Amino acid sequence: MDHRSGQRRAYDMLYPPIDPFDQRMIDVGDGHRVYVEQCGHPQGEPVILFHGGPGGGCSPAMRRYFDPDHYRVILFDQRGCGRSRPHASVANNTTWHLVADIEQIRKLFGIERFIAFGGSWGATLALIYALTHPDRVRHLVLRGIFLMTRRELDWFYGGGAGAFFPEIWNRFVNAIAPDERGDLIRAYHRRLFSGNLIEETRFGRLWAHWENALASIHHDGHVGESPAEYARAFARLENHYFQNGGFLQCDGWILRERKRIQHISATVIQGRYDMVCPPVSAWKLAEGWDHCQIRMVPMAGHALSEPGISEGLVRAMDGLRG
């Protein structure tokens, strides 16, 4: 099948662009203000969207996966990214701060239970929130599963994915001195937090390019440079979280604690050829979880916008309408 016709059909499945009916900055404490918006039906079934990264931020396109006549969709930019302030800040910025922010948003909007919708790091954060607040999540819709394990980080920053894209990997690695290449996360950390804005921006763009180049099965590694401000925030936040293992108690914590949420229903949409978050994590998450349905999309990678991924997510959300 011509992938362009597939993209057209997937694009047609998305709901028309909708504007927020509520936009605000929320003071969540610790010197941070978080941007939050609501769109869709003001009295609709609540959905909270968890964006990727960490550090990716939300975009208007993310509103288009939900029936606006049925769902009340809450989107927020996590600490330090998007429209949240201070920008690119990692101070008082951990997984547990984000979980507390989600609780503050839930209470502010008077939501008892909601559908958690997230991809990549957004899936990670949705799972962690559900594990710590299982009575607040009605259903999980997850894409491109990332479990914040050492194995996943080693795959992406230790040469596994680089074996498939050697020319892009070479650019990412060669920016680092040979004696530091044994731990690229740490090596990039030194540069992303050097205090030199020019250096931080340069290495932020290199970091963002490495991930973006592998996101879609159709890109073949050729993407443009990310805007400087976005790339610096994205790279600093991702690196900060990865350097600290997601601030989880131990490696493999999510799978270890999965029993806490096995009563919650879940839908997983996973690209078969996801180079950023390989399918083995999705398979491990779903294995033995009776209430979890997993769909491997045959010709898809990691990106939210991939035709099969978009189609799967829209179908999942349409299937949850009462």
C-alpha positions as CSV (number, residue, x, y, z in Angstrom):
1,M,0.0,0.0,0.0
2,D,1.2,3.5,-0.8
3,H,1.9,5.0,2.6
4,R,0.6,8.4,1.4
5,S,-2.9,6.9,0.9
6,G,-2.7,5.4,4.3
7,Q,-1.8,8.8,5.8
8,R,-4.8,10.3,4.0
9,R,-7.2,7.8,5.4
10,A,-5.7,8.1,8.9
11,Y,-5.9,11.9,8.7
12,D,-9.5,11.7,7.6
13,M,-10.2,9.6,10.8
14,L,-9.0,12.4,13.1
15,Y,-11.6,14.8,14.4
16,P,-11.7,18.4,13.1
17,P,-9.5,20.9,14.8
18,I,-11.1,22.2,18.0
19,D,-10.3,25.2,20.1
20,P,-9.9,25.1,23.9
21,F,-12.8,26.5,25.9
22,D,-10.5,27.0,28.9
23,Q,-6.8,28.0,29.0
24,R,-4.9,28.9,32.1
25,M,-1.6,28.9,34.0
26,I,-1.7,27.1,37.3
27,D,0.8,27.8,40.1
28,V,1.8,24.3,41.2
29,G,4.4,25.5,43.8
30,D,8.2,25.1,43.9
31,G,8.5,28.1,41.6
32,H,6.7,26.4,38.7
33,R,3.6,27.5,36.7
34,V,2.0,24.8,34.5
35,Y,-0.1,25.6,31.4
36,V,-3.4,23.7,31.2
37,E,-6.2,23.7,28.6
38,Q,-9.6,22.0,28.2
39,C,-11.3,21.3,25.0
40,G,-14.3,19.3,23.7
41,H,-17.5,18.9,25.7
42,P,-17.4,20.9,29.0
43,Q,-19.6,18.2,30.6
44,G,-18.1,15.3,28.7
45,E,-16.3,12.2,29.9
46,P,-12.9,13.4,31.2
47,V,-9.6,12.5,29.5
48,I,-6.2,13.7,30.6
49,L,-3.5,13.6,28.0
50,F,0.1,13.0,29.0
51,H,2.6,14.2,26.4
52,G,5.9,12.6,25.6
53,G,9.5,13.5,26.2
54,P,10.0,14.3,29.0
55,G,9.9,17.8,27.6
56,G,7.9,17.4,24.5
57,G,4.9,19.7,25.4
58,C,1.4,19.6,23.9
59,S,0.3,20.7,20.5
60,P,-3.1,21.6,18.9
61,A,-2.9,18.4,16.8
62,M,-3.2,16.3,20.0
63,R,-6.8,17.5,20.4
64,R,-7.9,15.7,17.3
65,Y,-7.9,12.1,18.6
66,F,-11.1,12.7,20.6
67,D,-14.8,13.0,19.7
68,P,-15.4,16.7,20.9
69,D,-19.1,15.9,21.4
70,H,-18.3,13.2,23.9
71,Y,-15.0,13.9,25.6
72,R,-13.8,16.7,27.9
73,V,-10.0,16.6,27.2
74,I,-7.5,18.2,29.5
75,L,-4.0,18.8,28.1
76,F,-1.1,20.2,30.1
77,D,2.5,21.1,29.5
78,Q,4.6,19.4,32.1
79,R,7.0,21.4,34.2
80,G,9.8,23.2,32.3
81,C,8.4,22.7,28.8
82,G,5.9,24.0,26.3
83,R,4.1,27.0,27.7
84,S,4.9,26.1,31.3
85,R,7.4,28.3,33.2
86,P,10.3,28.5,34.0
87,H,11.3,27.1,30.6
88,A,13.9,24.3,30.5
89,S,14.1,24.3,34.3
90,V,14.9,21.0,36.0
91,A,14.8,22.4,39.5
92,N,12.0,20.7,41.5
93,N,11.2,18.7,38.4
94,T,10.9,14.9,39.0
95,T,8.3,12.3,38.2
96,W,6.8,12.7,41.6
97,H,6.4,16.4,41.1
98,L,4.5,15.7,37.9
99,V,2.3,13.1,39.6
100,A,1.4,15.8,42.3
101,D,0.7,18.3,39.5
102,I,-1.7,15.8,37.9
103,E,-3.5,15.4,41.2
104,Q,-3.7,19.2,41.6
105,I,-5.2,19.5,38.1
106,R,-7.7,16.7,38.7
107,K,-8.9,18.2,41.9
108,L,-9.1,21.7,40.4
109,F,-11.4,20.6,37.7
110,G,-13.5,18.4,40.0
111,I,-12.7,15.1,38.2
112,E,-13.3,11.8,40.1
113,R,-12.0,9.4,37.5
114,F,-10.7,9.8,34.0
115,I,-9.2,8.1,30.9
116,A,-5.4,8.4,30.9
117,F,-4.1,8.9,27.3
118,G,-0.4,9.0,26.7
119,G,2.5,7.9,24.4
120,S,6.2,7.2,24.9
121,W,7.1,9.1,28.1
122,G,3.5,10.0,28.3
123,A,2.6,6.3,28.6
124,T,5.3,6.0,31.3
125,L,3.8,8.9,33.3
126,A,0.2,7.6,32.8
127,L,1.3,4.2,34.2
128,I,3.1,5.7,37.2
129,Y,0.1,7.9,38.0
130,A,-2.2,4.9,37.7
131,L,0.1,2.8,39.9
132,T,0.0,5.5,42.7
133,H,-3.7,6.5,42.2
134,P,-5.4,3.4,40.8
135,D,-8.9,4.5,42.0
136,R,-8.7,7.6,39.8
137,V,-8.1,6.0,36.4
138,R,-11.0,4.4,34.4
139,H,-9.0,3.2,31.4
140,L,-5.5,3.6,30.0
141,V,-4.9,4.3,26.3
142,L,-1.2,4.0,25.7
143,R,1.1,4.2,22.7
144,G,4.8,3.4,22.1
145,I,5.5,1.9,25.5
146,F,8.5,3.1,27.5
147,L,9.0,1.6,30.9
148,M,12.0,3.7,32.0
149,T,14.4,0.8,32.3
150,R,18.1,0.7,31.9
151,R,17.7,-1.8,29.1
152,E,15.6,0.7,27.1
153,L,18.1,3.5,27.6
154,D,21.0,1.3,26.7
155,W,19.2,0.4,23.5
156,F,18.7,4.0,22.4
157,Y,21.8,5.6,23.8
158,G,24.2,2.7,23.8
159,G,24.3,1.7,20.1
160,G,21.3,-0.7,19.6
161,A,19.2,1.6,17.6
162,G,22.4,3.1,16.1
163,A,23.0,-0.2,14.3
164,F,20.0,0.5,12.1
165,F,20.9,4.2,11.5
166,P,24.7,4.3,11.5
167,E,25.0,7.6,9.7
168,I,22.7,9.4,12.2
169,W,24.2,7.6,15.2
170,N,27.7,8.7,14.0
171,R,26.6,12.3,14.1
172,F,25.2,11.9,17.6
173,V,28.3,10.1,18.9
174,N,31.0,12.1,17.2
175,A,30.0,15.3,19.0
176,I,31.4,13.7,22.1
177,A,35.1,13.2,22.9
178,P,36.2,9.5,22.5
179,D,37.0,9.0,26.1
180,E,33.4,10.0,27.2
181,R,31.5,7.8,24.7
182,G,31.0,4.9,27.1
183,D,28.1,6.9,28.8
184,L,26.5,9.2,26.3
185,I,23.7,10.3,28.6
186,R,26.2,11.5,31.1
187,A,28.4,13.1,28.4
188,Y,25.5,15.0,27.0
189,H,24.4,16.0,30.5
190,R,27.7,17.8,31.0
191,R,27.1,19.9,27.9
192,L,23.3,20.4,28.3
193,F,23.9,21.9,31.8
194,S,27.2,23.7,31.1
195,G,25.8,27.1,31.7
196,N,26.8,28.2,28.2
197,L,23.6,28.9,26.3
198,I,25.2,28.4,22.9
199,E,26.7,25.0,23.8
200,E,23.5,23.9,25.5
201,T,21.5,24.8,22.4
202,R,23.9,23.0,20.1
203,F,23.9,19.8,22.0
204,G,20.1,20.1,22.6
205,R,19.6,20.1,18.8
206,L,21.9,17.1,18.4
207,W,20.0,15.2,21.1
208,A,16.6,16.1,19.7
209,H,17.7,15.2,16.1
210,W,18.8,11.7,17.1
211,E,15.4,10.9,18.5
212,N,13.3,12.7,15.9
213,A,15.2,11.1,13.0
214,L,14.1,7.7,14.2
215,A,10.5,8.5,15.2
216,S,8.7,7.6,11.9
217,I,9.1,4.5,9.8
218,H,8.7,6.8,6.7
219,H,11.4,9.4,7.5
220,D,14.5,7.2,6.8
221,G,16.5,9.4,9.2
222,H,16.1,12.7,7.3
223,V,14.5,15.5,9.4
224,G,15.1,19.2,9.8
225,E,16.6,20.9,12.9
226,S,14.3,21.5,15.8
227,P,13.8,25.2,16.9
228,A,16.5,26.2,19.3
229,E,14.4,26.9,22.4
230,Y,12.3,23.7,22.0
231,A,15.4,21.5,21.4
232,R,17.2,22.9,24.5
233,A,14.3,22.3,26.8
234,F,13.4,18.9,25.4
235,A,17.0,17.7,25.6
236,R,17.6,19.1,29.1
237,L,14.5,17.6,30.5
238,E,14.9,14.2,28.9
239,N,18.5,13.9,29.9
240,H,17.7,15.0,33.4
241,Y,15.1,12.3,33.8
242,F,17.1,9.6,32.1
243,Q,20.2,10.4,34.1
244,N,18.1,9.8,37.2
245,G,16.3,6.7,36.0
246,G,13.0,8.5,36.0
247,F,13.4,9.0,39.8
248,L,11.8,5.5,40.3
249,Q,12.6,3.4,43.3
250,C,14.5,0.7,41.2
251,D,15.1,-0.4,37.7
252,G,12.0,-2.3,36.4
253,W,9.7,-0.6,39.0
254,I,6.7,-0.3,36.7
255,L,6.6,-4.0,35.8
256,R,7.3,-5.0,39.4
257,E,4.3,-3.0,40.6
258,R,1.9,-3.7,37.8
259,K,-0.3,-5.9,40.0
260,R,-1.6,-2.6,41.5
261,I,-3.4,-1.8,38.3
262,Q,-4.3,-5.2,36.8
263,H,-8.0,-4.5,37.6
264,I,-7.9,-1.4,35.3
265,S,-8.6,-1.9,31.6
266,A,-6.0,-0.8,29.1
267,T,-5.5,-0.5,25.4
268,V,-1.9,-0.4,24.0
269,I,-1.2,0.7,20.4
270,Q,2.4,-0.2,19.5
271,G,4.4,0.2,16.2
272,R,6.0,-3.1,15.2
273,Y,9.0,-1.2,13.9
274,D,9.3,1.4,16.7
275,M,13.1,2.2,16.9
276,V,12.7,4.6,19.9
277,C,10.7,2.3,22.1
278,P,10.9,-1.3,20.8
279,P,7.8,-3.5,21.0
280,V,9.3,-5.9,23.7
281,S,8.3,-3.3,26.4
282,A,4.7,-3.2,25.2
283,W,4.6,-7.0,25.1
284,K,6.1,-7.4,28.6
285,L,3.6,-4.8,30.0
286,A,0.6,-6.6,28.5
287,E,1.7,-10.2,29.2
288,G,-0.5,-11.7,31.8
289,W,-2.6,-8.5,32.2
290,D,-6.1,-9.9,31.4
291,H,-7.7,-6.5,31.1
292,C,-5.0,-5.2,28.7
293,Q,-5.5,-5.3,24.9
294,I,-2.4,-4.8,22.7
295,R,-2.4,-4.0,19.1
296,M,0.8,-4.3,17.2
297,V,0.6,-2.0,14.1
298,P,2.5,-3.8,11.3
299,M,4.0,-0.9,9.3
300,A,4.5,1.7,12.0
301,G,7.3,3.2,14.1
302,H,7.0,5.5,17.1
303,A,5.4,8.7,16.0
304,L,1.9,9.7,17.1
305,S,1.2,10.9,13.6
306,E,1.9,7.6,11.8
307,P,-1.2,6.4,9.9
308,G,-1.6,3.1,11.7
309,I,-0.9,4.6,15.1
310,S,-3.4,7.5,14.6
311,E,-6.0,5.0,13.4
312,G,-5.5,2.7,16.3
313,L,-5.8,5.6,18.9
314,V,-8.9,7.1,17.3
315,R,-10.6,3.6,17.2
316,A,-9.6,3.0,20.8
317,M,-11.1,6.3,22.0
318,D,-14.3,5.8,19.9
319,G,-14.7,2.3,21.3
320,L,-14.7,3.7,24.9
321,R,-17.7,6.0,24.3
322,G,-20.6,4.9,26.4
